[in-house]
Amino acid sequence: MKKPSLSINGTSAKSLLDGYLEARKALRVATNVLRDTWPHARDYPQEDWPVAVAEHEDRLRRLASVYKELGDLMEHCAGR
């Protein structure tokens, strides 16, 4: 993952950090809402339900991956 170059000519580290923090907060909300939409067997043909669960788990993993990337960017902007 490419990280921004922090210099006096670009966006301030604080501004970037604040933006990444807001994005992480929104992802946390989205993840919680998505968890509430867990596939129920009653909503799928029997043979499709395991696939629906796997797809749902994959969506949650992708959100978690973006959440982690934003954390890495925050650490970079904070100088850690």
C-alpha positions, 0 to 999 in steps of 0.5 A: 500500500502506498502511503502519502508523503507528508510535506509542507506542500501537501495535505497536513498529517492532521487533516489526513489523520482526521479523514482516516479516523472518520472513514474508520468510524464509518466502516465500524458502523457499516460492519455492525450493520452488515453483521445484522444482515447475516444470511438465514437458512430460511431465506435461501434454498438449502444448497445456496445457504452455505454459499451465501454465508461464505460470501457474507463472511468474505464481505466482512473480511474485506471491510476488516481489511480496509479498516486495518489499512486505514489504521496503518495510514493513521499510524503513518500520519501520526509518525509511528 
